[in-house]
Amino acid sequence: MSVLMVNEYADFNTLKELLGATDGNLASHTKALEKAEYILVEKQFIGRKPNTRYSATKLGKAEFKKHIEALEKLIKKTE
């Protein structure tokens, strides 16, 4: 989600490279995020190659911000 918070979208290979994830691991995580309606998945062809790109939904962005705020509160409590 953090990649999608600062980029309009990211394709599968970009996310895989940035996160150091395997195909299967990334696929399962993106499927869970899609099911929760946190990301939008767009499948297209570029030339003859399939391309899947992801973008954060308004709900996904709001939930990610809440998550970060909760982490910040937790860190402040332990200082």
N, CA, C and O atoms as a GROMACS GRO file, in nm:
protein
  316
    1MET      N    1   0.082  -0.120   0.000
    1MET     CA    2   0.000   0.000   0.000
    1MET      C    3   0.086   0.125   0.000
    1MET      O    4   0.049   0.226  -0.061
    2SER      N    5   0.199   0.121   0.067
    2SER     CA    6   0.282   0.241   0.076
    2SER      C    7   0.327   0.287  -0.063
    2SER      O    8   0.335   0.407  -0.088
    3VAL      N    9   0.356   0.194  -0.152
    3VAL     CA   10   0.396   0.230  -0.289
    3VAL      C   11   0.279   0.300  -0.360
    3VAL      O   12   0.299   0.397  -0.432
    4LEU      N   13   0.160   0.250  -0.338
    4LEU     CA   14   0.043   0.306  -0.405
    4LEU      C   15  -0.004   0.437  -0.343
    4LEU      O   16  -0.082   0.511  -0.404
    5MET      N   17   0.041   0.466  -0.223
    5MET     CA   18   0.007   0.593  -0.160
    5MET      C   19   0.083   0.710  -0.223
    5MET      O   20   0.035   0.823  -0.223
    6VAL      N   21   0.200   0.682  -0.276
    6VAL     CA   22   0.283   0.790  -0.332
    6VAL      C   23   0.293   0.784  -0.485
    6VAL      O   24   0.357   0.869  -0.546
    7ASN      N   25   0.229   0.685  -0.546
    7ASN     CA   26   0.226   0.672  -0.691
    7ASN      C   27   0.081   0.653  -0.735
    7ASN      O   28   0.002   0.589  -0.665
    8GLU      N   29   0.047   0.708  -0.849
    8GLU     CA   30  -0.090   0.694  -0.901
    8GLU      C   31  -0.124   0.547  -0.922
    8GLU      O   32  -0.235   0.503  -0.893
    9TYR      N   33  -0.027   0.472  -0.972
    9TYR     CA   34  -0.043   0.329  -0.991
    9TYR      C   35   0.094   0.263  -0.999
    9TYR      O   36   0.196   0.330  -1.012
   10ALA      N   37   0.094   0.132  -0.990
   10ALA     CA   38   0.217   0.053  -1.006
   10ALA      C   39   0.178  -0.080  -1.069
   10ALA      O   40   0.074  -0.137  -1.035
   11ASP      N   41   0.262  -0.128  -1.160
   11ASP     CA   42   0.230  -0.257  -1.221
   11ASP      C   43   0.291  -0.371  -1.139
   11ASP      O   44   0.370  -0.348  -1.047
   12PHE      N   45   0.252  -0.492  -1.174
   12PHE     CA   46   0.292  -0.610  -1.097
   12PHE      C   47   0.443  -0.621  -1.086
   12PHE      O   48   0.496  -0.642  -0.976
   13ASN      N   49   0.514  -0.607  -1.197
   13ASN     CA   50   0.660  -0.623  -1.194
   13ASN      C   51   0.728  -0.515  -1.112
   13ASN      O   52   0.827  -0.542  -1.044
   14THR      N   53   0.677  -0.394  -1.118
   14THR     CA   54   0.734  -0.285  -1.038
   14THR      C   55   0.716  -0.315  -0.889
   14THR      O   56   0.811  -0.302  -0.811
   15LEU      N   57   0.596  -0.356  -0.850
   15LEU     CA   58   0.572  -0.390  -0.709
   15LEU      C   59   0.660  -0.506  -0.666
   15LEU      O   60   0.718  -0.505  -0.557
   16LYS      N   61   0.669  -0.606  -0.752
   16LYS     CA   62   0.750  -0.723  -0.720
   16LYS      C   63   0.896  -0.683  -0.695
   16LYS      O   64   0.958  -0.730  -0.600
   17GLU      N   65   0.948  -0.598  -0.781
   17GLU     CA   66   1.087  -0.553  -0.767
   17GLU      C   67   1.107  -0.467  -0.642
   17GLU      O   68   1.202  -0.488  -0.566
   18LEU      N   69   1.018  -0.370  -0.622
   18LEU     CA   70   1.032  -0.280  -0.507
   18LEU      C   71   1.018  -0.352  -0.374
   18LEU      O   72   1.087  -0.319  -0.277
   19LEU      N   73   0.930  -0.451  -0.369
   19LEU     CA   74   0.902  -0.520  -0.244
   19LEU      C   75   0.987  -0.645  -0.223
   19LEU      O   76   0.993  -0.699  -0.112
   20GLY      N   77   1.053  -0.689  -0.328
   20GLY     CA   78   1.132  -0.812  -0.317
   20GLY      C   79   1.045  -0.933  -0.290
   20GLY      O   80   1.086  -1.026  -0.221
   21ALA      N   81   0.925  -0.932  -0.346
   21ALA     CA   82   0.828  -1.040  -0.323
   21ALA      C   83   0.833  -1.142  -0.436
   21ALA      O   84   0.876  -1.113  -0.547
   22THR      N   85   0.787  -1.262  -0.406
   22THR     CA   86   0.773  -1.363  -0.510
   22THR      C   87   0.641  -1.338  -0.584
   22THR      O   88   0.555  -1.265  -0.535
   23ASP      N   89   0.626  -1.399  -0.699
   23ASP     CA   90   0.501  -1.385  -0.775
   23ASP      C   91   0.381  -1.429  -0.691
   23ASP      O   92   0.281  -1.358  -0.682
   24GLY      N   93   0.393  -1.546  -0.629
   24GLY     CA   94   0.282  -1.601  -0.551
   24GLY      C   95   0.248  -1.518  -0.430
   24GLY      O   96   0.131  -1.496  -0.398
   25ASN      N   97   0.351  -1.469  -0.361
   25ASN     CA   98   0.330  -1.388  -0.242
   25ASN      C   99   0.262  -1.257  -0.279
   25ASN      O  100   0.166  -1.216  -0.213
   26LEU      N  101   0.311  -1.191  -0.383
   26LEU     CA  102   0.252  -1.064  -0.426
   26LEU      C  103   0.109  -1.086  -0.474
   26LEU      O  104   0.020  -1.006  -0.444
   27ALA      N  105   0.086  -1.193  -0.549
   27ALA     CA  106  -0.049  -1.221  -0.599
   27ALA      C  107  -0.148  -1.242  -0.485
   27ALA      O  108  -0.260  -1.193  -0.492
   28SER      N  109  -0.107  -1.313  -0.380
   28SER     CA  110  -0.199  -1.337  -0.269
   28SER      C  111  -0.227  -1.208  -0.191
   28SER      O  112  -0.340  -1.185  -0.148
   29HIS      N  113  -0.127  -1.126  -0.174
   29HIS     CA  114  -0.148  -0.999  -0.103
   29HIS      C  115  -0.235  -0.903  -0.183
   29HIS      O  116  -0.323  -0.838  -0.128
   30THR      N  117  -0.210  -0.893  -0.313
   30THR     CA  118  -0.292  -0.802  -0.394
   30THR      C  119  -0.435  -0.852  -0.403
   30THR      O  120  -0.529  -0.772  -0.409
   31LYS      N  121  -0.454  -0.983  -0.405
   31LYS     CA  122  -0.589  -1.038  -0.408
   31LYS      C  123  -0.664  -1.002  -0.280
   31LYS      O  124  -0.782  -0.966  -0.285
   32ALA      N  125  -0.597  -1.012  -0.166
   32ALA     CA  126  -0.660  -0.976  -0.038
   32ALA      C  127  -0.693  -0.826  -0.033
   32ALA      O  128  -0.800  -0.788   0.014
   33LEU      N  129  -0.603  -0.742  -0.082
   33LEU     CA  130  -0.629  -0.598  -0.084
   33LEU      C  131  -0.742  -0.563  -0.180
   33LEU      O  132  -0.822  -0.473  -0.152
   34GLU      N  133  -0.749  -0.635  -0.292
   34GLU     CA  134  -0.859  -0.613  -0.387
   34GLU      C  135  -0.992  -0.655  -0.324
   34GLU      O  136  -1.092  -0.584  -0.336
   35LYS      N  137  -0.993  -0.768  -0.257
   35LYS     CA  138  -1.116  -0.818  -0.193
   35LYS      C  139  -1.167  -0.720  -0.088
   35LYS      O  140  -1.288  -0.702  -0.073
   36ALA      N  141  -1.074  -0.656  -0.015
   36ALA     CA  142  -1.111  -0.556   0.086
   36ALA      C  143  -1.146  -0.421   0.024
   36ALA      O  144  -1.185  -0.328   0.094
   37GLU      N  145  -1.133  -0.412  -0.109
   37GLU     CA  146  -1.160  -0.290  -0.185
   37GLU      C  147  -1.064  -0.176  -0.150
   37GLU      O  148  -1.100  -0.059  -0.156
   38TYR      N  149  -0.940  -0.214  -0.115
   38TYR     CA  150  -0.836  -0.116  -0.087
   38TYR      C  151  -0.758  -0.079  -0.212
   38TYR      O  152  -0.698   0.028  -0.220
   39ILE      N  153  -0.759  -0.168  -0.311
   39ILE     CA  154  -0.692  -0.139  -0.437
   39ILE      C  155  -0.783  -0.173  -0.554
   39ILE      O  156  -0.875  -0.254  -0.542
   40LEU      N  157  -0.756  -0.109  -0.667
   40LEU     CA  158  -0.823  -0.135  -0.792
   40LEU      C  159  -0.723  -0.206  -0.882
   40LEU      O  160  -0.609  -0.163  -0.894
   41VAL      N  161  -0.766  -0.314  -0.946
   41VAL     CA  162  -0.680  -0.393  -1.034
   41VAL      C  163  -0.725  -0.373  -1.177
   41VAL      O  164  -0.842  -0.393  -1.209
   42GLU      N  165  -0.632  -0.333  -1.263
   42GLU     CA  166  -0.662  -0.314  -1.405
   42GLU      C  167  -0.571  -0.405  -1.487
   42GLU      O  168  -0.449  -0.401  -1.474
   43LYS      N  169  -0.632  -0.487  -1.571
   43LYS     CA  170  -0.556  -0.576  -1.658
   43LYS      C  171  -0.566  -0.525  -1.800
   43LYS      O  172  -0.674  -0.489  -1.847
   44GLN      N  173  -0.452  -0.521  -1.867
   44GLN     CA  174  -0.447  -0.470  -2.004
   44GLN      C  175  -0.334  -0.540  -2.079
   44GLN      O  176  -0.257  -0.615  -2.020
   45PHE      N  177  -0.325  -0.514  -2.206
   45PHE     CA  178  -0.213  -0.563  -2.286
   45PHE      C  179  -0.132  -0.444  -2.333
   45PHE      O  180  -0.188  -0.344  -2.377
   46ILE      N  181  -0.001  -0.455  -2.324
   46ILE     CA  182   0.090  -0.357  -2.380
   46ILE      C  183   0.163  -0.431  -2.490
   46ILE      O  184   0.248  -0.516  -2.465
   47GLY      N  185   0.127  -0.397  -2.614
   47GLY     CA  186   0.172  -0.478  -2.725
   47GLY      C  187   0.102  -0.612  -2.712
   47GLY      O  188  -0.021  -0.619  -2.710
   48ARG      N  189   0.179  -0.717  -2.705
   48ARG     CA  190   0.121  -0.851  -2.687
   48ARG      C  191   0.140  -0.904  -2.546
   48ARG      O  192   0.102  -1.017  -2.516
   49LYS      N  193   0.199  -0.822  -2.460
   49LYS     CA  194   0.228  -0.868  -2.324
   49LYS      C  195   0.116  -0.825  -2.229
   49LYS      O  196   0.073  -0.710  -2.232
   50PRO      N  197   0.070  -0.918  -2.144
   50PRO     CA  198  -0.028  -0.879  -2.043
   50PRO      C  199   0.037  -0.790  -1.937
   50PRO      O  200   0.154  -0.808  -1.902
   51ASN      N  201  -0.040  -0.696  -1.888
   51ASN     CA  202   0.010  -0.605  -1.785
   51ASN      C  203  -0.101  -0.585  -1.682
   51ASN      O  204  -0.215  -0.553  -1.716
   52THR      N  205  -0.066  -0.603  -1.556
   52THR     CA  206  -0.161  -0.580  -1.447
   52THR      C  207  -0.110  -0.463  -1.366
   52THR      O  208   0.005  -0.463  -1.321
   53ARG      N  209  -0.195  -0.364  -1.347
   53ARG     CA  210  -0.153  -0.250  -1.265
   53ARG      C  211  -0.254  -0.227  -1.154
   53ARG      O  212  -0.373  -0.259  -1.165
   54TYR      N  213  -0.203  -0.170  -1.048
   54TYR     CA  214  -0.279  -0.152  -0.926
   54TYR      C  215  -0.280  -0.005  -0.886
   54TYR      O  216  -0.181   0.066  -0.905
   55SER      N  217  -0.392   0.039  -0.830
   55SER     CA  218  -0.400   0.175  -0.774
   55SER      C  219  -0.480   0.167  -0.645
   55SER      O  220  -0.565   0.080  -0.628
   56ALA      N  221  -0.451   0.258  -0.555
   56ALA     CA  222  -0.521   0.262  -0.426
   56ALA      C  223  -0.656   0.329  -0.443
   56ALA      O  224  -0.667   0.430  -0.514
   57THR      N  225  -0.757   0.273  -0.380
   57THR     CA  226  -0.890   0.335  -0.382
   57THR      C  227  -0.896   0.440  -0.271
   57THR      O  228  -0.806   0.449  -0.187
   58LYS      N  229  -1.002   0.520  -0.271
   58LYS     CA  230  -1.020   0.618  -0.163
   58LYS      C  231  -1.028   0.547  -0.028
   58LYS      O  232  -0.970   0.592   0.070
   59LEU      N  233  -1.100   0.436  -0.025
   59LEU     CA  234  -1.111   0.357   0.098
   59LEU      C  235  -0.974   0.306   0.140
   59LEU      O  236  -0.938   0.313   0.258
   60GLY      N  237  -0.898   0.254   0.046
   60GLY     CA  238  -0.765   0.202   0.075
   60GLY      C  239  -0.673   0.308   0.131
   60GLY      O  240  -0.598   0.283   0.225
   61LYS      N  241  -0.677   0.428   0.072
   61LYS     CA  242  -0.593   0.538   0.121
   61LYS      C  243  -0.634   0.579   0.262
   61LYS      O  244  -0.548   0.603   0.347
   62ALA      N  245  -0.764   0.586   0.286
   62ALA     CA  246  -0.812   0.625   0.419
   62ALA      C  247  -0.772   0.521   0.524
   62ALA      O  248  -0.728   0.558   0.634
   63GLU      N  249  -0.786   0.394   0.492
   63GLU     CA  250  -0.751   0.288   0.587
   63GLU      C  251  -0.600   0.282   0.611
   63GLU      O  252  -0.556   0.256   0.723
   64PHE      N  253  -0.522   0.307   0.508
   64PHE     CA  254  -0.376   0.307   0.525
   64PHE      C  255  -0.335   0.422   0.616
   64PHE      O  256  -0.249   0.405   0.702
   65LYS      N  257  -0.396   0.538   0.598
   65LYS     CA  258  -0.365   0.653   0.685
   65LYS      C  259  -0.400   0.621   0.830
   65LYS      O  260  -0.325   0.656   0.921
   66LYS      N  261  -0.515   0.556   0.852
   66LYS     CA  262  -0.553   0.517   0.988
   66LYS      C  263  -0.452   0.419   1.047
   66LYS      O  264  -0.418   0.428   1.165
   67HIS      N  265  -0.404   0.328   0.966
   67HIS     CA  266  -0.305   0.231   1.010
   67HIS      C  267  -0.176   0.300   1.053
   67HIS      O  268  -0.119   0.269   1.158
   68ILE      N  269  -0.129   0.394   0.972
   68ILE     CA  270  -0.007   0.469   1.003
   68ILE      C  271  -0.025   0.550   1.132
   68ILE      O  272   0.065   0.554   1.215
   69GLU      N  273  -0.141   0.613   1.147
   69GLU     CA  274  -0.168   0.690   1.269
   69GLU      C  275  -0.168   0.600   1.392
   69GLU      O  276  -0.116   0.639   1.497
   70ALA      N  277  -0.223   0.480   1.380
   70ALA     CA  278  -0.223   0.386   1.493
   70ALA      C  279  -0.081   0.343   1.527
   70ALA      O  280  -0.047   0.331   1.645
   71LEU      N  281   0.002   0.320   1.426
   71LEU     CA  282   0.141   0.284   1.451
   71LEU      C  283   0.216   0.398   1.520
   71LEU      O  284   0.295   0.375   1.611
   72GLU      N  285   0.190   0.521   1.475
   72GLU     CA  286   0.255   0.637   1.536
   72GLU      C  287   0.216   0.651   1.683
   72GLU      O  288   0.301   0.683   1.766
   73LYS      N  289   0.090   0.628   1.716
   73LYS     CA  290   0.044   0.634   1.855
   73LYS      C  291   0.114   0.527   1.938
   73LYS      O  292   0.155   0.553   2.051
   74LEU      N  293   0.127   0.410   1.882
   74LEU     CA  294   0.194   0.299   1.951
   74LEU      C  295   0.340   0.333   1.979
   74LEU      O  296   0.391   0.307   2.087
   75ILE      N  297   0.406   0.392   1.882
   75ILE     CA  298   0.548   0.430   1.899
   75ILE      C  299   0.560   0.537   2.006
   75ILE      O  300   0.651   0.532   2.090
   76LYS      N  301   0.471   0.634   2.006
   76LYS     CA  302   0.476   0.742   2.106
   76LYS      C  303   0.454   0.690   2.248
   76LYS      O  304   0.511   0.743   2.343
   77LYS      N  305   0.372   0.588   2.262
   77LYS     CA  306   0.345   0.529   2.393
   77LYS      C  307   0.469   0.461   2.448
   77LYS      O  308   0.490   0.460   2.570
   78THR      N  309   0.550   0.403   2.361
   78THR     CA  310   0.667   0.328   2.406
   78THR      C  311   0.791   0.414   2.424
   78THR      O  312   0.894   0.364   2.470
   79GLU      N  313   0.783   0.540   2.391
   79GLU     CA  314   0.902   0.628   2.406
   79GLU      C  315   0.918   0.673   2.548
   79GLU      O  316   1.011   0.747   2.579
   0.00000   0.00000   0.00000
